[in-house]
Amino acid sequence: MLNNQTLNLSIVIMAGGAGTRFWPLSTEKRPKQFLKLFGERSLLQKSYDRVASLLPPERILVLTSASFTELVKEQLPEIPEENIIGEPMRRDTAAAVALAALLCRKRFGNTITGIMTADHIIEPVELFQKTLLSAAEAAANEAALYTIGIEPTYPATGFGYLECSDELSDDSGIKHYTLKQFKEKPDIDTATGYLESGRFLWNSGMFVWQTDAILSAFETHLPGHLRHIEKAIEADASAEWPLALEEAFEPLEKISIDFAIMEKAEDVRTVAASFSWSDVGGWLALEEFLQSDDKGNHRSCGLETLDAASNLVFSEDSEETVALVGVSNLIVVRAGSRTLIVDKDRAEDIKKLVAGLDDKLK
């Protein structure tokens, strides 16, 4: 395997999400990626920690919403300020990737870029790094677009899937495949079939490619994005940068990188990752990471129970104690002056609740 310097590696951390499934801890002003759900480091900080030993901070870019740039600076003081890019409005992931690619080409040339997520849990870090570098080395040798796929452990209906075709290579246990097609989130029967076939991986939303390769794909499938954003790139690192970005983003179609590029590109490959991965999509996803008792209650803080079972209790104050009597299957969350109590079976309705809240509570 080539060393990191030979690979001319750069990393882009996508940190613009504003999910509502973690309300009341997560709000529009402080969304999931900035939360300390596991220990003393936020999900964003953990994402940075996973790659920090591979390359200097000057080669790490963080793309986020313009309203979150100060939060990123606060949580990642190691990152140069000019590497924290605030998108002026949400235009989905195709716009973010196009901006990242053009910035990387301007600053680093035809670098090998890894597109990483800011709000996932990945363990162990060593296996993640090995997988990332395996994909990066392959991308350095072939102008293909690489996805990082996750070996599925159950028939999940909440993830997109990658259908693999021919095995290209086995890099010390890390298998590379040609990608046959992307599949949307399936129903349970379809997901079960995917799992049993052995041909499918979960779509992690992480990618690796040469800058020139992804820009070529944009030229073919979404050239308008490049035309608009290229004008803004001329203002990089100048006082005109925020206004130039706003003018570039305003006319862009909202579309994901999967729909716009990856499902249409000719040479897409995938690297099968065997590390543990969770997109931490909502409160229920925390159960496997929290302490539990013999009644199936999971907790992040002190918990006293009487005839209570299968509850999830989370408080941002780990010293707090919550008491439950005669209840089951609940999610109970304490965050500052806000408390959420919801049946686990209706966890998805938290989004509807937040949509109807007064702006000061969101």
matplotlib code that plots the C-alpha trace (Angstrom):
import matplotlib.pyplot as plt

x = [0.0, 1.2, 1.9, -0.4, 1.9, 2.4, -1.4, -1.8, -4.8, -7.3, -10.5, -13.8, -16.1, -19.8, -21.3, -24.3, -27.2, -30.0, -31.8, -34.7, -34.9, -32.8, -34.9, -34.9, -31.1, -30.7, -32.1, -31.9, -29.1, -27.2, -27.9, -26.9, -23.3, -22.4, -23.9, -21.9, -24.0, -21.0, -18.5, -16.7, -16.4, -19.2, -20.0, -18.2, -15.1, -15.1, -15.3, -12.2, -10.4, -10.8, -8.7, -6.5, -3.6, -3.6, -2.9, -2.3, -5.4, -4.5, -5.7, -9.0, -12.1, -15.3, -18.4, -21.3, -24.2, -23.1, -25.0, -22.8, -19.3, -18.8, -19.8, -17.3, -14.5, -15.4, -15.3, -12.4, -9.9, -7.2, -8.8, -7.6, -10.5, -10.3, -11.0, -14.4, -16.7, -20.2, -22.8, -25.2, -28.3, -29.2, -28.9, -28.3, -25.2, -24.5, -23.8, -21.6, -19.6, -19.1, -18.0, -15.6, -14.1, -13.5, -11.9, -9.7, -8.5, -7.7, -5.8, -4.3, -4.4, -5.7, -5.8, -7.4, -10.4, -12.3, -15.8, -16.7, -19.7, -19.9, -22.6, -21.9, -20.3, -17.5, -15.4, -12.6, -10.8, -7.9, -10.0, -11.8, -8.4, -7.2, -10.4, -10.2, -6.5, -7.3, -10.0, -7.6, -4.8, -7.2, -8.6, -5.0, -4.5, -7.9, -10.0, -13.1, -15.5, -15.4, -18.1, -17.5, -20.2, -21.0, -21.5, -25.1, -25.8, -29.6, -32.3, -32.4, -35.2, -33.8, -30.6, -30.0, -28.2, -25.3, -25.5, -22.1, -21.0, -17.6, -14.9, -11.9, -9.4, -8.8, -6.5, -5.5, -9.1, -10.7, -12.6, -13.2, -16.1, -17.6, -20.9, -23.9, -26.5, -27.8, -31.0, -33.4, -34.5, -36.4, -39.3, -38.5, -39.1, -36.8, -34.2, -34.2, -33.7, -30.7, -29.1, -29.6, -28.1, -24.8, -24.5, -25.6, -23.9, -25.4, -24.7, -22.7, -22.6, -18.8, -16.8, -13.3, -12.1, -9.6, -10.7, -10.4, -12.6, -15.5, -15.3, -15.4, -18.6, -20.1, -19.2, -21.1, -24.2, -24.6, -22.5, -24.6, -23.4, -19.8, -20.6, -22.2, -19.7, -16.6, -17.5, -17.5, -14.2, -12.4, -13.3, -11.9, -10.1, -11.3, -13.8, -16.2, -16.3, -19.6, -21.5, -20.0, -21.1, -24.6, -24.9, -23.5, -25.8, -29.1, -29.9, -28.8, -31.2, -31.6, -30.3, -28.2, -24.9, -26.3, -29.2, -27.2, -23.9, -23.3, -26.4, -25.4, -21.6, -20.0, -17.2, -18.3, -16.8, -17.2, -15.0, -16.7, -16.1, -16.3, -16.0, -19.0, -21.1, -24.2, -25.7, -27.2, -30.5, -32.6, -32.9, -33.5, -30.1, -28.5, -29.6, -26.7, -24.3, -25.9, -25.8, -28.7, -30.3, -32.0, -35.3, -34.1, -33.9, -31.1, -29.7, -27.1, -27.7, -28.9, -32.1, -34.4, -37.2, -40.2, -42.1, -40.6, -39.1, -37.7, -37.3, -34.6, -33.6, -31.1, -30.0, -27.4, -26.5, -25.0, -25.3, -29.1, -31.4, -34.7, -37.2, -39.8, -42.7, -45.0, -44.1, -42.6, -41.4, -40.8, -38.1, -37.5, -35.1, -34.0, -32.2, -32.0, -35.5, -37.0, -38.3, -39.5, -41.6, -42.6, -43.5, -40.7, -43.2, -43.8, -40.2, -40.4, -43.2, -40.7, -40.1, -43.7, -43.7, -40.8, -42.3, -45.2, -43.3, -42.8, -39.5, -37.9, -38.2, -36.9]
y = [0.0, 3.5, 5.9, 8.8, 11.4, 9.5, 9.3, 13.1, 12.5, 15.1, 14.7, 16.5, 16.2, 16.8, 18.5, 20.5, 18.3, 19.6, 16.5, 16.7, 13.1, 13.9, 16.7, 18.1, 17.6, 18.5, 21.8, 23.8, 25.9, 22.8, 19.7, 16.1, 16.4, 18.8, 16.7, 14.7, 11.6, 9.3, 10.6, 14.0, 14.3, 15.3, 13.2, 15.9, 15.7, 11.9, 12.2, 14.4, 12.1, 9.2, 10.9, 13.3, 10.8, 10.3, 13.8, 17.4, 19.5, 21.8, 19.1, 18.6, 20.6, 20.8, 21.7, 22.9, 25.4, 29.0, 29.3, 26.5, 27.7, 29.2, 25.9, 24.0, 26.5, 26.0, 22.2, 21.8, 24.6, 22.5, 23.1, 26.3, 28.8, 29.0, 25.2, 25.6, 26.3, 27.6, 26.8, 29.8, 27.6, 23.9, 22.4, 18.8, 16.8, 17.2, 20.9, 20.2, 17.6, 19.9, 22.7, 20.5, 19.1, 22.5, 23.7, 20.7, 21.0, 24.7, 24.1, 20.6, 19.7, 16.3, 15.0, 11.8, 13.0, 11.1, 12.3, 11.5, 11.9, 14.0, 12.2, 8.5, 6.1, 3.9, 1.4, 0.4, 3.4, 1.3, -0.8, 2.3, 3.9, 0.7, 0.6, 4.3, 3.9, 0.8, 2.7, 5.7, 3.6, 2.0, 5.5, 6.7, 3.9, 4.0, 7.0, 5.3, 6.6, 4.5, 4.1, 2.6, 0.0, -1.6, -5.3, -5.6, -7.4, -7.4, -6.7, -2.9, -0.9, 2.5, 2.3, 2.4, -0.6, -1.2, -4.3, -5.6, -7.4, -8.8, -9.0, -6.9, -7.6, -8.6, -6.1, -8.0, -8.9, -5.7, -6.7, -4.4, -4.8, -3.3, -1.8, -3.0, -0.5, 1.5, 0.4, 2.6, 1.9, -1.5, -3.0, -5.8, -8.7, -7.1, -6.3, -9.9, -11.0, -8.6, -10.0, -13.6, -13.1, -11.9, -9.4, -6.3, -3.7, -0.8, 2.6, 4.5, 7.8, 7.9, 8.1, 8.2, 9.5, 11.5, 15.1, 15.1, 11.9, 13.4, 16.7, 14.8, 13.0, 16.4, 17.7, 14.7, 14.5, 17.9, 20.5, 23.4, 22.9, 23.4, 26.4, 28.3, 27.2, 27.8, 31.5, 31.5, 29.6, 32.6, 34.5, 31.8, 33.3, 36.8, 39.2, 38.5, 34.8, 34.7, 36.7, 34.7, 31.4, 32.7, 33.8, 30.4, 28.3, 30.2, 28.8, 25.2, 22.3, 20.4, 16.9, 14.3, 13.1, 9.6, 10.6, 13.2, 11.3, 7.9, 6.2, 7.4, 7.3, 4.6, 3.3, 3.1, 0.6, -0.2, -1.3, -3.6, -2.3, -4.7, -2.1, -1.4, 1.4, 3.3, 6.3, 7.1, 8.0, 8.6, 7.9, 4.2, 3.9, 4.8, 1.6, -0.5, 2.1, 2.7, 0.8, -1.6, -3.5, -6.9, -5.4, -4.0, -0.4, 1.6, 4.7, 7.5, 8.8, 7.6, 5.4, 4.1, 1.8, -0.1, -2.4, -0.6, -2.3, -1.7, 2.1, 4.3, 7.2, 9.9, 13.1, 15.6, 15.7, 12.3, 13.1, 13.4, 10.6, 9.7, 7.4, 5.3, 3.4, 1.0, 2.1, 0.4, 1.0, 4.7, 7.1, 9.7, 12.6, 15.4, 18.4, 21.7, 22.9, 20.5, 17.0, 14.5, 11.4, 9.3, 5.6, 3.8, 2.8, 6.4, 7.7, 8.7, 11.2, 13.3, 15.0, 15.9, 17.2, 19.5, 20.8, 22.1, 23.7, 27.4, 28.6, 29.3, 25.6, 24.2]
z = [0.0, -0.8, 2.0, 2.7, 1.2, -2.0, -2.4, -2.4, -0.1, 1.0, 3.0, 2.9, 5.9, 5.0, 8.1, 6.8, 8.0, 10.2, 11.4, 13.7, 15.0, 18.0, 19.4, 22.0, 22.3, 18.6, 17.4, 14.2, 15.8, 17.0, 15.0, 15.4, 14.2, 17.0, 19.8, 22.3, 22.3, 23.1, 25.6, 25.5, 21.7, 19.3, 16.2, 14.1, 16.3, 16.1, 12.3, 12.4, 14.8, 12.5, 9.7, 11.7, 11.8, 8.0, 6.8, 8.1, 9.0, 6.1, 3.7, 5.5, 4.4, 6.3, 4.3, 6.5, 6.5, 6.7, 10.0, 11.5, 10.6, 14.1, 15.7, 13.5, 14.4, 18.1, 17.9, 15.4, 16.2, 14.4, 11.0, 9.2, 9.0, 5.2, 5.2, 6.9, 4.0, 4.8, 2.2, 1.9, 1.4, 1.2, -2.3, -1.3, -1.7, -5.4, -4.9, -1.8, -3.7, -6.8, -4.5, -2.7, -5.9, -7.4, -4.2, -3.9, -7.5, -7.0, -3.7, -4.1, -7.8, -8.9, -5.3, -4.2, -2.1, 0.5, 1.1, 4.7, 6.9, 10.1, 12.0, 11.9, 14.4, 13.0, 14.9, 15.0, 13.6, 12.4, 10.1, 8.8, 7.9, 6.3, 4.2, 3.2, 2.2, 0.2, -1.8, -2.1, -3.6, -6.1, -7.0, -7.6, -10.1, -11.9, -12.7, -11.2, -8.7, -5.5, -2.9, 0.6, 1.1, 4.5, 4.9, 6.0, 9.3, 9.1, 6.5, 7.1, 5.4, 6.3, 4.1, 0.4, -1.1, -3.5, -5.8, -6.4, -9.6, -10.3, -7.6, -8.8, -6.1, -2.5, -0.7, 2.5, 3.2, 1.8, -1.3, -4.3, -6.7, -9.7, -8.8, -10.8, -9.5, -6.6, -4.9, -3.0, 0.6, 0.3, 2.1, 4.6, 2.2, -0.4, 2.2, 3.4, -0.2, -0.6, 2.6, 1.6, -1.9, -0.6, -3.4, -1.6, 0.7, 2.6, 1.0, 3.6, 1.8, 1.8, -1.5, -2.8, -6.1, -8.1, -8.3, -12.1, -12.2, -10.3, -12.1, -15.4, -14.2, -13.4, -16.9, -18.3, -16.0, -14.2, -16.0, -14.8, -11.3, -12.3, -14.4, -11.5, -8.8, -11.0, -10.9, -7.1, -6.9, -8.4, -5.2, -2.8, 0.2, -0.7, 0.9, -2.0, -1.2, 0.8, -1.8, -4.7, -3.1, -2.5, -6.2, -7.3, -5.1, -5.6, -9.1, -8.4, -8.5, -5.3, -6.0, -4.3, -5.5, -5.8, -8.1, -10.1, -10.6, -9.0, -10.5, -14.0, -14.0, -16.2, -13.9, -10.3, -7.9, -4.3, -1.4, 1.1, 4.6, 7.5, 10.3, 12.6, 11.2, 12.4, 10.8, 14.2, 12.5, 15.7, 19.4, 18.9, 17.2, 20.5, 22.3, 21.3, 22.7, 26.1, 29.3, 29.9, 32.7, 32.9, 31.9, 28.6, 29.8, 28.2, 29.7, 29.5, 33.1, 36.4, 36.2, 38.9, 37.8, 39.2, 36.9, 33.9, 30.9, 27.4, 27.8, 26.5, 28.8, 27.7, 29.6, 28.5, 32.2, 32.9, 36.7, 36.4, 37.6, 35.9, 37.7, 35.8, 37.3, 35.4, 31.9, 29.0, 25.4, 25.9, 24.8, 27.5, 26.8, 29.0, 27.5, 29.4, 30.0, 27.5, 28.0, 25.3, 26.1, 23.1, 22.5, 20.6, 17.9, 17.1, 17.1, 13.5, 14.5, 16.3, 12.9, 12.7, 16.2, 15.6, 12.4, 14.3, 17.2, 17.7, 16.1, 19.5, 20.4, 17.2]

ax = plt.figure().add_subplot(projection="3d")
ax.plot(x, y, z, "-o")
ax.set_aspect("equal")
plt.show()
